[in-house]
Amino acid sequence: MTQRYALKIQYLGKNYKGSQKQVGVNTIQDEIEKALCTLIKESIKTIFSGRTDAGVSARCQVLHFDSNLIIENEAKFLNSLNALLPDDIRVFEIAKKDKTFHAQKSAMFRHYKYTIRNDFVENVFDRCVLFCKYKLNANRMNEALQYLLGEHDFSAFKSKSDNPACVCNIYFAQAKRSSDGKYITIDIIGNRFLYNMVRTIVGTLLMIEKDNLEPLSMFEILKSKERANAGATADAKGLILETVGYDNCLEYINKYIGKVHK
Amino acid sequence: MTQRYALKIQYLGKNYKGSQKQVGVNTIQDEIEKALCTLIKESIKTIFSGRTDAGVSARCQVLHFDSNLIIENEAKFLNSLNALLPDDIRVFEIAKKDKTFHAQKSAMFRHYKYTIRNDFVENVFDRCVLFCKYKLNANRMNEALQYLLGEHDFSAFKSKSDNPACVCNIYFAQAKRSSDGKYITIDIIGNRFLYNMVRTIVGTLLMIEKDNLEPLSMFEILKSKERANAGATADAKGLILETVGYDNCLEYINKYIGKVHK
C-alpha cells in the first residue's frame, strides 16, 4: 500500500519549456521527477494541479505522487530534495494525503498574477515583470476585467483550437496600480484556465489601452468567442501562478484582498 | 565650457567585477562610459560616488561627467542611453549640475542594505539576498550593531592593509526581521565605508549569532582594530548600495525609518 504525498513547489519559468513533461525538452516536472527518483530510489510519477506554459513562473504550484517510502523527517526530506533541484525550483512543503486527494481534480481554484512595470525605465531588480513604457490606465483595465466575472465560454481567449471545453468560471479579477505608481498588477482567480488564457486576457487589456477602446470591448470580445478579436498573447515573463486552492475560494479572496489593500 | 551632468543609476552586481574601471575585466563604469561615448560621441570620463565591490548591486548609485553636449530632451537621452546598456544596468535620472558638484566629494552619506533570507528554504524570486538556514536573532544583531554608531577607527572591518584612513562615522545601523518572519535586513548609513566593510560587519554579526557570543563582542572587536577578530566577509550577493545622499542625512534617516516601520 503506497502513501500519497502532496508537494508545494515554486519556480522561475524562464529556463523551462513549461511545467509539463515533454520529450526532448527541459520542464519543471522532469526536474521534480528526476530529483524524487534519485532521492526515493523508486520510479515516481507526479500529477500537477495543472500545467504552466513555457516561461511562466509559480509561487505555489501543487503536485502529488504515490510512494512506498514512509517519510519520517519531512524537513530533512525537503532539504535533500532541494539539494537535488536546480536553484530556480524549490519544494517548500510536503504533506501526507488520502488517496482521495488529487492535485488536479481536487483543486477548487487557481490564482494567476500578471505584473507590468509601467514607468519610463525598467527596474533591474524586477523578476517576472513585463515592462511597458506606454502609460496604462489601471482603472479602465479593472473595469474591462469585471466583464469576465462568472461562468463564460472563453473561446475568444484560447490559443489552440484543440480544446473543446472552453467554459471557465472567473471568481475574481482586478487590475490595480501599486502605491508607488510604477507597477500594475492583474489578479485573476478562477476554477480553471485555458492554455494561454490569462496572457491573452492581459494582451487584450493592453490592446484596449493602446487602441483607446472602451472597457466594454472586453465584454464584446468575450461574447464573440472569436480569438481574432482578442489582443496578442502577452509575454509569459510577467505571469506567475500565485497559488492553487483546495478550500473555500471566497475565504481566500477576502484574505487576499485584505492583504493587498492594507 | 563643458556642462557637468549627474546620473543616477541602478545595477545588479552579479555579472560585474565591481563598479570601478579596471583593465581586462568587465565593470559597471566600463559599461556606462562605453554607452556614454557611443551616444555623445566624445571621450567621457565618469566619477562615481564610490566603488562597489565585485558582485555588489546598487539601487541608486550616483556619478558625474562633463561634456560639450547640451542635452535638451532628457527623457529621450535616458532612453537612448539605456538602449545601449546591458539589461542589468539602468540610468533612471540625469541632472545638470554646477562644477562645484562632485559625485564623490559632495556626498554626505551612503546607505547600504544587506538582506538575509533566514528560513528553512530559499525563495526562487529573491534577488540580492543571502540564504542562511541557521536561525538568527534580529534583536541581538540589532543590539550588536548599535556599538558601531558614531565616529570610530574601523580597522577591524577592513579587508586590505593598504588603506591608512580607517575612520568612518556611522549615523544609523539597524537589523530587523521582516513582518513575514522570513528575512532579516541590515541597514547601515554612514559618511564613508572601507573596502568590504559592510560585508565584514555582516559576517561579524553572523559569527556572533553562530558562536553565541554577546552582542557586546561587536564593541570589543571594533576597539581591538584587529581584522582577525572580526567575522568572515559575508557574500557580496546580499549587499545593495541603497542610495548616496547629498543632503541632510537626519532627514533621510527619519523618512526611511518612517517608510520601513509603517
Interface residues (C-beta under 8 A of the other chain):
Chain A: Q10 Y11 L12 S57 R59 A75 L78 N79 N82 D87 D88 I89 R90 V91 F92 F120 V121 E122 N123 V124 F125 R127 C128
Chain B: Q10 Y11 L12 S57 R59 A75 L78 N79 N82 D87 D88 I89 R90 V91 F92 F120 V121 E122 N123 V124 F125 R127 C128
